[in-house]
Amino acid sequence: MEKLYEIYTGGAEDSFEVGKLLFEENDWQLYLTLDELGRDDSLLLIRKSAVMRLLDQSNYLAEIRRRRDLLAQKGLADPFKLEDKVTLIKPDKSVESFMDLLPGQVVYFGLEGEDYQQWGYIDEISAGQVNFAAYPSGKYRPFAGEVAVSQLRRLAAFSGEWLLDNPKFKKDFPSESAPENLREVHLKEDPASFAVGQLLCADDDFSLYLTVDEIGRDDSLLLVKKTAVYRVIDKSEYLQDISRCRRQLKEKGLEDPFEVQGKAAEIKQMQDFWRLAAGQVVSFVMKDEEEAEYGVLKSKEGGALSLEQYPSGKYETFAGQINLAEVDRLEAFGGELTLENSNCYLNFPHQK
């Protein structure tokens, strides 16, 4: 079994990355990191001095291992073929072999003495200098200029998000007006943060969206109370960029890994959603609250939702009744929620 670590690099006790150590050389370590579902996420080069703490045993890691095993069985653990990059590095296991792969890539990096991180497109690495070329991005403000390798504190590459942000791919998939009626849904609790999705149906109080994640993959069914919404935007540079990413994913068959589109196709009115969501793990946020709670939705009777607890390696789960009128948003059928649902393991969809 591969050994996974919680990698703490800052002062926050609850902030860490999960990854497996590929090798260490001098004062560097190279990790293959995983996302919150257990999928291969990036190759992270980090200075040993930046690692405050490593944990190899925790409930969270046990849960990630379980998820990863399940995803591997279904062919979903490595959607962007990051293991192929690892194979190229493995023969000599050197930082140089990793750096040789970086020209032509968008990366996420931080410098010694600085807490913030930034994005950039690596044009060339030569004589100990990393040259970042300017490139257009609908999501980020990329860095342009030179940085000495000796000044790097950490550098992450080959994440799916950054691959799709690569200007080489953008030439083949230029941004166009957003298709599929995608919208930005900004909530009053934090207007600068938003969900992106396609409106499926609505009633007097709620709207139901099929959301997409930060790179355009189908993500979940999201029920949002209308009075909790600050604004809805149907045209933006961000939406254009997500639509471009989505077209790329569709060409590779990666746009709907958890087959949530099948659920969305069954929904014509709000009662269809409640019928499908019964027996599923859901997350919900109550009015005037910030943190989501988790539970299995047993039933909806009138305006009352009944939920029960389930075993989770990540969350404290809820049992009892809640008033739908007091719910600001409720989410179902997301990838994480599917993996949280102990009743779904055997029925987890196969990748097409």
LINZILIN-V829737 format. One record per backbone hydrogen bond with DSSP energy under -1.0 kcal/mol. CO is the residue of the C=O (numbers start at 1). NH is the residue of the N-H. Records with the same first field share a line. If there is no record, write none. Layout:
# LINZILIN-V829737
CO=NH, NH
This chain:
# LINZILIN-V829737
5=19
6=55
7=17
8=52, 53
12=15
17=7
18=34
19=5
20=32
23=30
25=28
27=48
28=25
29=46
30=22, 23
31=44
32=20
33=41
35=38
39=35
42=33
43=157
44=31
45=155
46=29
47=50
48=51
53=8
55=6
58=62
59=63
60=64
61=65
62=66
63=67
64=68
65=69
66=70
67=71
68=72
69=73
70=74
71=76
72=75
77=40
78=81
82=86
83=87
84=88
85=89
86=90
89=93
94=98
95=99
96=100
98=101
99=102
102=105
105=122
107=120
108=156
109=118
110=153, 154
111=114
118=109
119=143
120=107
121=133
122=104
124=131
126=129
128=149
129=126
130=147
131=123, 124
132=145
145=132
147=130
148=151
149=152
151=112
153=47
154=110
155=45
156=108
157=43
159=163
160=164
163=166
166=169, 170
167=171
169=173
179=182
183=197
184=233
185=195
186=230, 231
187=190
190=193
195=185
196=212
197=183
198=210
201=208
205=226
206=203
207=224
208=200, 201
209=222
210=198
211=219
213=216
217=213
220=211
221=332
222=209
223=330
224=207
225=228
226=229
228=188
231=186
233=184
236=240
237=241
238=242
239=243
240=244
241=245
242=246
243=247
244=248
245=249
246=250
247=251
249=254
255=218
256=259
260=264
261=265
263=266
264=267
269=272
270=274
271=275
272=276
273=277
274=278
277=280
280=297
282=295
283=331
284=293
285=328, 329
286=289
293=284
294=318
295=282
296=308
297=279
299=306
301=304
303=324
304=301
305=322
306=298, 299
307=320
308=296
320=307
322=305
323=326
324=327
326=287
328=225
329=285
330=223
331=283
332=221
334=338
335=339
336=340
337=341
341=344
